[in-house]
Amino acid sequence: MIRNSFVKAPIPRWLYIHDDLTDDMRQRYGADSAAFNLAQDLLRLVRRDPERVIVVRLEEQLQAVAAQGPLAPFELALGIGRAGERVARQLQGRTLWFPVIRRVDIWREEDGRGGYRMNSVADPVEAHLHELGRCRSLAVVDDTIFSGLTVRTVLQYLPAALQSRTHVFCLRGVAATLQRIRARCRVTAGLAVHGRILEEVSLINASGLVARVSIRRAGLPPLAFFERPEWMHAWFPGYAENVIRICRWLNKLLEGDERRREPYE
């Protein structure tokens, strides 16, 4: 069983935060809105320790992936969840690598016993993926590859012969995890960070700090990162309470608006 190592909440040597808030808050609420201003306050605050906390932007990661082409278009691209599908469409707009995109809804969730389990919309997900055996070339696209559990689960359910024709893409990932996946298939990442996961390096989305989408739990509603104070104090030692306070304010604005809009994720 995959253990939930975050329970120990080690202080990572480097914390990479993908800024998926700035553009989204500007587009949804406007540059003069309270939501946009709070998001900017949050991002300024997390940069308080710039040698350890590194904020990365979408544009630079997309450019880094696209620069590793050109590649022939894939017969099919599987986007892992909404995030992976979104990345596939963003890359398709730049590269034309993914003319046909399908989403596969599979995710990691806490099992309530200190570990993780995989869950999916398709039942069973094995049969859903095994049907791809005749695919001549397959791209598997995700936004972040950290432990690699989700991507490795998708790969293990693919027909063995298809793995040699499969290419994994992500915007950012941990170098050691990416290397393990390369033992199975080709991998292209926009940003590869070095270090042991959790103890030395962590990767999170800024949206996960404030929106209840990132911490999925079996049989329970999802949580935002700010609702795990032990994680926040590990990520932002000495100023976590200020980060939590802004996250809570921004969450209230977003959740009040969710009643009238599409879900944030």
C-alpha positions in Angstrom: 0.0 0.0 0.0 1.2 3.5 -0.8 1.7 5.4 2.5 0.5 8.9 3.2 4.0 10.4 4.0 2.5 13.8 4.4 1.2 12.8 7.8 4.8 13.4 9.1 4.8 16.8 7.4 8.6 17.2 6.8 9.9 20.6 5.9 11.0 20.3 2.2 14.2 21.9 1.2 12.5 23.3 -1.9 8.8 23.9 -2.4 7.6 24.6 -6.0 4.3 26.3 -6.3 2.6 26.4 -9.7 0.8 29.7 -10.0 -2.6 28.8 -11.5 -4.3 31.5 -9.6 -3.1 34.8 -11.1 -4.5 34.4 -14.7 -7.6 32.5 -13.5 -8.6 35.2 -10.9 -8.0 38.0 -13.4 -10.1 36.3 -16.1 -12.9 35.3 -13.7 -13.2 38.3 -11.5 -11.1 41.1 -13.0 -7.8 42.7 -12.0 -9.6 45.1 -9.6 -11.5 42.4 -7.7 -11.0 41.4 -4.1 -10.3 37.8 -5.3 -7.5 38.9 -7.6 -6.0 41.1 -5.0 -6.1 38.4 -2.3 -4.5 35.9 -4.7 -1.7 38.4 -5.3 -1.3 38.9 -1.6 -1.0 35.2 -1.1 1.6 34.7 -3.8 3.7 37.6 -2.5 3.5 36.1 1.0 4.6 32.6 -0.1 7.6 34.2 -1.8 8.8 35.4 1.6 11.4 32.7 1.6 12.5 32.9 -2.1 15.6 30.6 -1.8 13.3 27.7 -0.7 9.8 28.6 -2.2 9.9 28.8 -6.0 6.8 30.0 -7.8 6.5 28.8 -11.4 4.2 30.0 -14.2 2.2 28.1 -16.8 3.7 29.8 -19.8 7.3 28.8 -19.1 6.3 25.2 -18.6 4.3 25.0 -21.8 7.2 26.5 -23.7 9.6 24.1 -22.2 7.5 21.1 -23.3 6.9 22.4 -26.8 10.6 23.1 -27.3 11.3 19.4 -27.0 9.5 18.8 -30.3 8.6 18.6 -33.0 6.8 15.3 -32.6 4.4 13.5 -35.0 0.8 13.8 -33.9 -0.4 11.0 -31.6 -3.4 8.9 -32.6 -4.8 9.5 -29.1 -3.9 11.6 -26.1 -5.3 10.6 -22.6 -5.6 13.5 -20.3 -5.5 12.4 -16.6 -8.5 14.1 -15.0 -9.5 17.7 -15.8 -6.0 19.0 -15.2 -4.4 16.5 -17.6 -7.1 17.2 -20.2 -6.5 20.9 -19.9 -2.8 20.6 -20.3 -3.3 18.4 -23.4 -5.5 21.0 -25.0 -3.1 23.8 -24.2 -0.2 21.8 -25.7 -2.3 20.9 -28.8 -2.9 24.6 -29.4 0.9 25.1 -29.6 2.2 21.9 -31.1 -0.7 20.1 -32.9 0.6 16.9 -31.2 -2.8 15.8 -29.8 -5.6 16.1 -32.4 -7.7 13.6 -30.4 -8.0 14.0 -26.7 -9.9 11.8 -24.3 -10.1 12.3 -20.5 -9.6 9.4 -18.1 -10.9 10.1 -14.6 -8.5 8.4 -12.2 -7.2 9.8 -9.0 -5.4 9.2 -5.8 -7.4 9.5 -2.5 -6.6 9.0 1.1 -7.9 5.7 2.4 -8.4 6.9 6.0 -5.7 4.5 7.3 -2.6 6.6 6.5 -2.3 5.4 3.0 -3.6 6.0 -0.5 -5.8 4.1 -2.9 -6.7 4.7 -6.5 -10.3 5.5 -7.6 -11.8 6.2 -11.0 -15.1 7.0 -12.8 -14.7 4.0 -15.1 -15.6 0.7 -13.5 -13.3 -1.1 -13.8 -10.7 1.3 -15.1 -8.6 -1.7 -16.3 -11.2 -2.6 -19.0 -11.5 1.0 -20.0 -7.8 1.3 -20.7 -7.3 -2.2 -22.0 -9.5 -1.3 -25.0 -6.7 0.9 -26.3 -4.6 -2.1 -27.5 -4.9 -1.2 -31.2 -3.8 2.4 -30.7 -0.7 3.0 -32.9 0.6 5.9 -30.7 -0.6 7.1 -27.3 0.2 10.2 -25.2 -0.6 10.2 -21.5 -0.8 13.8 -20.3 -0.8 15.1 -16.7 -0.1 18.4 -15.1 2.1 17.2 -12.2 4.0 13.9 -11.7 5.1 13.8 -8.0 5.0 10.2 -6.6 3.9 9.0 -10.1 1.2 6.8 -8.6 -1.5 7.9 -10.9 0.5 7.7 -14.1 2.0 4.4 -13.2 -1.5 3.1 -12.5 -2.6 4.1 -16.0 0.5 2.5 -17.6 0.0 -0.8 -15.7 -3.5 -1.2 -17.1 -2.5 -0.5 -20.7 -1.8 -3.6 -22.9 1.9 -4.4 -22.6 2.6 -4.0 -26.3 1.1 -0.5 -26.2 3.6 0.8 -23.6 6.4 0.9 -26.1 4.2 3.2 -28.2 3.3 5.4 -25.3 4.8 8.8 -24.4 4.1 10.5 -21.1 3.9 14.3 -20.9 3.7 16.6 -17.9 4.3 20.2 -17.1 6.3 19.5 -14.0 7.6 16.5 -12.1 10.2 15.1 -9.7 13.2 14.0 -11.7 13.6 10.6 -9.8 10.0 9.8 -10.4 10.2 10.7 -14.1 13.3 8.5 -14.4 11.4 5.5 -13.0 8.6 6.0 -15.6 11.2 6.2 -18.4 11.9 2.5 -17.7 8.5 1.9 -19.2 8.1 4.5 -21.9 9.2 7.9 -23.1 8.7 11.0 -20.9 8.7 14.7 -21.6 8.5 17.2 -18.8 8.6 21.0 -18.9 10.2 21.2 -15.5 12.0 18.4 -13.7 13.0 19.1 -10.1 15.7 17.2 -8.2 15.5 15.8 -4.7 13.7 13.2 -2.6 10.0 13.7 -2.5 8.7 15.4 0.6 12.0 15.5 2.5 13.8 17.6 -0.1 11.2 18.7 -2.7 7.4 19.2 -2.9 5.3 20.3 -5.8 1.8 21.9 -5.3 -0.6 24.1 -7.2 -1.5 27.5 -5.7 -5.2 26.8 -6.3 -4.9 23.7 -4.0 -4.0 26.1 -1.1 -7.4 27.7 -1.3 -9.8 25.5 -3.2 -11.2 22.1 -1.9 -9.9 20.0 -4.8 -6.5 18.7 -3.9 -6.9 16.5 -0.9 -9.3 13.7 -1.9 -10.5 11.4 0.8 -12.4 8.1 0.5 -16.0 8.6 1.4 -15.4 12.2 2.6 -15.5 15.7 1.0 -12.2 16.9 -0.4 -10.1 19.5 1.5 -7.9 22.4 0.6 -4.3 22.5 1.7 -5.0 25.3 4.3 -7.2 22.8 6.1 -4.1 20.7 6.9 -2.2 23.1 9.2 0.6 20.6 9.8 1.4 20.7 6.1 1.2 24.5 5.9 3.6 24.9 8.8 6.0 22.5 7.1 5.8 24.4 3.8 5.8 27.9 5.3 7.6 27.7 8.7 7.4 30.8 10.7 4.6 32.4 8.6 2.1 29.7 8.0 -0.6 31.3 10.1 -0.6 34.4 7.8 -0.7 32.1 4.7 -3.7 30.2 6.2 -5.5 33.4 7.0 -5.4 34.6 3.4 -6.3 31.2 2.1 -9.3 31.1 4.3 -10.5 34.5 3.1 -10.0 33.6 -0.5 -11.7 30.3 -0.1 -14.8 32.0 1.3 -14.9 34.3 -1.8 -14.5 31.3 -4.2 -17.0 29.1 -2.4 -19.6 31.8 -2.3 -19.1 32.2 -6.1 -19.2 28.5 -6.8 -22.9 28.4 -6.1 -23.3 30.4 -9.4 -20.4 29.1 -11.5 -18.7 26.0 -12.8 -16.6 24.2 -10.2 -13.2 25.7 -9.6 -11.3 22.7 -10.7 
